[in-house]
């Protein structure tokens, strides 16, 4: 389930407050600055730093 563009426009990385990129194919939100990946589960972004994965 793709995320709404209006939602993507207001989302920011909770750690650095920077811009995030939505990877629809992987269902992930990626912060290049922090090198963190936030998962999207059932159409809901899980924007918790403790649950983010690094890359």
JONOR-V788712 format. One record per residue. N is the residue number from 0. RES is the residue in one letter. PHI is phi in whole degrees, 0 to 359 (NA if undefined). OMEGA is omega in radians with two decimals (NA if undefined). D_LAST is the distance of its C-alpha to the last C-alpha in Angstrom with 1 decimal. Layout:
n->{N	N}
res->{RES	RES}
phi->{PHI	PHI}
omega->{OMEGA	OMEGA}
d_last->{D_LAST	D_LAST}
This chain:
n->{0	1	2	3	4	5	6	7	8	9	10	11	12	13	14	15	16	17	18	19	20	21	22	23	24	25	26	27	28	29	30	31	32	33	34	35	36	37	38	39	40	41	42	43	44	45	46	47	48	49	50	51	52	53	54}
res->{X	X	X	X	X	X	X	X	X	X	X	X	X	X	X	X	X	X	X	X	X	X	X	X	X	X	X	X	X	X	X	X	X	X	X	X	X	X	X	X	X	X	X	X	X	X	X	X	X	X	X	X	X	X	X}
phi->{NA	290	278	293	298	296	293	298	294	258	287	219	296	290	276	250	66	274	287	240	243	268	258	299	299	261	58	224	249	240	254	291	295	270	59	244	241	254	279	245	245	54	80	243	292	262	262	248	301	295	258	286	253	264	227}
omega->{3.14	3.12	3.11	-3.14	3.10	3.10	-3.14	3.14	-3.08	-3.14	3.07	3.10	-3.13	-3.12	-3.06	-3.11	-3.13	-3.11	3.09	3.14	-3.14	3.06	-3.04	-3.12	-3.12	-3.12	-3.08	2.97	-3.02	3.01	-3.13	-3.11	-3.12	-3.06	3.12	3.10	3.08	-3.11	3.03	-3.10	-3.13	3.11	-3.11	3.10	3.09	-3.02	3.11	-3.11	-3.13	-3.13	-3.14	3.09	3.08	3.06	NA}
d_last->{23.4	22.3	22.0	24.9	24.6	26.5	23.9	21.0	23.1	23.3	19.8	17.8	14.9	16.7	15.2	16.0	18.2	16.6	16.4	14.1	14.0	15.0	13.8	17.0	16.7	13.6	15.1	12.1	12.1	9.4	9.9	9.3	11.2	9.4	5.8	6.4	7.2	10.9	12.8	16.3	18.9	22.4	22.0	21.1	17.9	16.7	16.0	15.9	13.6	14.4	13.3	9.9	6.7	3.8	0.0}
